[in-house]
Amino acid sequence: MTDFNCGEPLRLDLPARVGRKDGTLVEFDRCGARVRHSGALKLGGELQLSFKVAGEVFAAISQVLACRVVGLGLGEGGSTLFESKLNFVDERTRDIAARMLGVAQETPTA
């Protein structure tokens, strides 16, 4: 991550797409997100993260900073469940993420 403030992460439980995998967005801030999914992700790899909040779609290229096992047999179809920390790769995406944070915080179901 960089030296600037990413803000307080917002805890969520939203369906998301992590590359080609279905996942769950569990935390989101201006710099990145934490997601749960089946199957390990390659550290340093880039993939698209997308999700929907209050009718708005967020989609951004993200870099995998960390990936760890959080549960054996808890993933889709009894697979291993992983949690990954993703970092947004450009400043424009971070500005969009900051706006989406405001939308998510105003939405009662988020």
C-alpha positions in Angstrom: 0.0 0.0 0.0 1.0 3.6 -0.2 1.5 6.2 2.5 -1.8 7.9 2.3 -4.8 7.3 4.5 -7.1 4.5 3.3 -9.8 5.4 5.8 -11.7 3.2 8.2 -12.7 -0.1 6.5 -16.4 -0.8 6.1 -17.5 -4.3 7.0 -19.9 -5.8 4.6 -21.4 -9.1 3.5 -22.1 -8.7 -0.2 -21.9 -11.1 -3.1 -18.9 -10.3 -5.3 -16.9 -11.6 -8.3 -13.2 -12.2 -7.7 -11.7 -12.8 -11.1 -13.7 -15.7 -12.4 -14.8 -16.9 -8.9 -17.9 -16.1 -6.9 -17.0 -14.6 -3.5 -18.1 -12.4 -0.7 -17.0 -8.9 0.0 -16.3 -8.7 3.7 -14.4 -5.4 4.0 -13.9 -2.4 1.8 -11.9 0.8 2.0 -10.5 3.5 -0.3 -7.3 1.4 -1.0 -8.8 -2.1 -1.4 -11.0 -4.9 -0.2 -11.0 -8.1 1.8 -12.9 -11.0 0.1 -13.7 -14.6 0.8 -13.8 -17.2 -1.9 -13.0 -20.8 -2.9 -9.6 -21.5 -4.4 -6.3 -19.8 -3.7 -5.2 -16.6 -5.5 -1.7 -16.0 -6.7 0.1 -13.4 -4.6 1.0 -10.4 -6.6 -1.4 -11.4 -9.4 -4.0 -9.0 -10.7 -7.7 -9.7 -11.2 -11.0 -7.9 -11.5 -13.1 -7.4 -8.4 -16.7 -6.5 -8.9 -19.8 -6.1 -6.7 -23.0 -4.2 -6.5 -24.2 -1.7 -3.8 -27.5 0.2 -3.9 -27.9 -0.5 -7.6 -24.4 0.7 -8.5 -21.8 -1.6 -9.9 -18.1 -1.3 -8.8 -15.5 -3.1 -11.0 -11.8 -2.6 -10.7 -8.5 -4.3 -11.4 -7.0 -5.3 -8.0 -3.6 -6.8 -6.9 -3.6 -9.7 -4.5 -1.6 -8.7 -1.4 -2.4 -11.7 0.7 -4.4 -15.0 0.6 -5.0 -17.3 3.5 -7.1 -20.3 4.4 -10.0 -19.4 6.7 -11.9 -22.7 6.7 -11.6 -26.2 5.5 -14.7 -27.5 3.8 -16.5 -24.2 4.3 -16.3 -23.0 0.6 -18.6 -23.7 -2.3 -19.3 -27.5 -2.6 -17.2 -28.3 0.5 -14.1 -26.7 -0.9 -11.5 -24.8 1.2 -12.5 -21.2 2.0 -9.9 -18.5 1.5 -9.7 -14.8 2.4 -7.7 -12.4 0.3 -6.6 -8.8 0.7 -6.8 -6.9 -2.6 -5.3 -3.5 -3.4 -6.7 -1.2 -6.0 -4.0 -0.5 -8.5 -4.6 3.1 -9.5 -5.7 6.4 -8.0 -8.8 6.8 -10.2 -10.1 3.5 -8.8 -9.4 4.7 -5.3 -11.4 7.8 -5.9 -14.4 5.7 -7.2 -14.0 3.4 -4.2 -14.2 6.4 -1.8 -17.5 7.4 -3.5 -18.8 3.9 -3.3 -18.0 3.8 0.4 -20.3 6.7 0.9 -23.1 4.9 -1.1 -22.6 1.7 1.0 -22.7 3.6 4.3 -26.0 5.3 3.3 -27.6 2.0 2.3 -29.3 0.3 5.3 -28.8 -3.3 3.9 -25.0 -2.9 3.3 
